Amino acid sequence: MLQPFLIAGRVEAGCDEAGRGCLAGPVTAAAVILPADFHNELINDSKQLSETQRERLRPIIEREALAWAVAMVSADEIDRLNILRASITAMHRAVDALSVRPEHLLIDGNRFYPYPGIDHTTIIKGDGKLLPIAAASILAKTHRDELMRQLDAEYPGYDWATNKGYPTGAHRDAIARLGITPYHRRSFRLLDRQLTLNFE
């Protein structure tokens, strides 16, 4: 069972992102505020759960959270900002969208730009330690996966329904055969031999 909070009695929002290492699609972040008595033994770091488990937990978190929000930063924005800044921007946007203002932010990882007016704590592997961060990791992952399945219908050759935009061999092979889409991150190494890629 993960810890329910960092400091008892404080309104804390857990924040995490998904899709940072992908070649295509947005980076997605979630912010989640759980009630003090929230209890669910199944919730863990989203990477430790199966897709079925994540999808089963998503509506429970969305129903029982005091507040939750999901935000995305597009591939074009990632190319302009860089992936670290884009990931933090997505977290800021998720916090912006919360219906309850938290007193403190719990951030997965070790890098964050201060959010105006709210202190934060960065926690390495926080999604495996604190329930609010784990819940955020599940929402970020499931919302992003849902979008990538939708985009797969628009560009079916890249198998995004399966690889979700991550750099699998099949995804890179499809880029080599078909070229890039508007959802690909041009600032990333999309092929093993980048110089062969035509951006026209």
N, C-alpha and C positions, 0 to 999 in steps of 0.2 A: 504494500500500500504506500503510495506516495504521500509526501507531506501536504496537508491542505493549505498551508500558508507559510510565509516567511516570518511574519510577526502577527500574532493573534489580535483580532479586533480592528485591524487596519483594512481598508478597502483596497485590495491589490488586484491588478489586472495582469494576467499572464500573457506574454507576447511571444510568438514564434512565426517562422516563415517556412515556406516550401517552394521547391523549384529553383533553388539557387544555382545548382550545377547543371541545369538543363540547357540544351542547345536551342530550344524553341519554347514559345509561350511566355506568359508573365511570371514574375516572382510574386508569390501570394503570401500575405500575412494575416494572422488573426489575433485579436485581443479578446480575452475572456475574463469576466469577473464571476466567480462562483460564490454561492451562499456559504456562510460559515459552517453549516451542517451538511454540506454536500458530501456524499459518500458513494464511491463506485470503485470496486476492486479491479475492474477490467481496464480502467483507463491507465495508459502508459504512453511513453514516447511512441509517436505514430509509426516510427520505423521498426518497432518491435511487435507491431500488430499486423495481422493480415488485412487485406483490402476489405474482406467481409466484416471483420471486427471493427475496423474504422467506420465503415458505412453504418453499422449497427449502433455505434456510439454517437455518431454525429447528431441524430435527432434528440437523443437523451441530453446531450450537452446544450443544444440550442433551446430545448424546452426548459431545462432546470437552471441554467445560468441566470444570474441577476442581469447581466448584459453581455452581449457578444457582438462582434463585428468582423467582417472580412474585407480586405482591400487588396488591390492588385496594382502592379507597376508593369507596364507593357514592355515588349521586347525593344521597341524604339526608345523608350525612356531608359531602359537598362543600358543600351548602347551609348546614350548621351551621358548618363550619370556614373556608370560603372556598377558592377553587381553589388558591392558592399553598400554603397550609398542608396541604390535602388531597394535593397532588402530593408534597410532602416526606414526609408521613405514609406514603404508599404506598411511597416509597423506603425509609423506615425499616423498614416491615413486610417488604419484600423482603430487606433485610439481616438482619433478625431470623431469617428462614427459611433462610438459607444454612447448608449442612452444614459449611462450612469458615469459620472466622472470619478475615476479612481484616485486614491490618495498616493499610490505608489505603483510603479511598473516593475514587473519581474520579467527580465529579458533573457531568452535562451542565447547562450554564447558569451563572447567576451568583448564585443564591439557594439557601441550604440552612440548615437548623437542625442544629447539631452532633449527631452520633450519639454516645451515651454510650460513652466509652472508645476510640473510633476516630477518628483525625484524618481530615480530608478536604481535597480540592482541588476548587474549582469551575472549570470550563473552558467558556468560551463556545464554542458549536458544537463541543463535545467529541466529539459523535457522528460528526463528519467528520474527527477528528484521531486518536483513540485506539481501538484495537480493542476493549478491554473495554466501553467506552461504546457503540460501534456495535453490538456483540453484544447489549447490554442493550436498545438501542433496537429491535432486530429482535424480540426476545422480547416486549417490552412491547406492541409494535404487533400482532404476530401473535396473541398470546393475547387481546388486547382485541377484535380483529377477529372471532376465533372466537366470543367471547361475543356480540358484536352480531349475528352471523348467527343464533345461537340465539334471541336476544331478538326478532329479526325474525319468527320463526315464531310467537312469542307475541303480538306486536303487528304484523301484516303491513302495516298501512296506512302506515307511516312510511318504508319502504324502507331500513331499517337495514342490510340485507345489502349494499346498495350504498354508502350514504352514511356508514355506521358511526356515526351519531349527530351528524355534523358539520352546521353550519348552512347547508345548501344551500337554495335556493329551494323545492325540492319538499318538503323536510323541514318548513320553516316553513309552507308551504301545508297540509300534512297536519295540523300542530298547529292551524291556524286552523279546519280542517274537523272534525277529530276530537277536539280537546282534548288534554290532556296525559295521560301514563301515569305509573305509579309510578317509572319510570326517567328521567323528565325532571328536569332541574335547575331548580328553581323560582327560584333566585336569579339565573339567567341571563336575558338578554333573549330570550325564546322567539319573540316576534313582533315585527315591525317597529313595530307599535303595541301596546305592552305592555298598555295600559289595557283593551284589548278582550278580554284573556284571562281566562277564568273558571276559578278554581282549585277550585271546588266539585266 
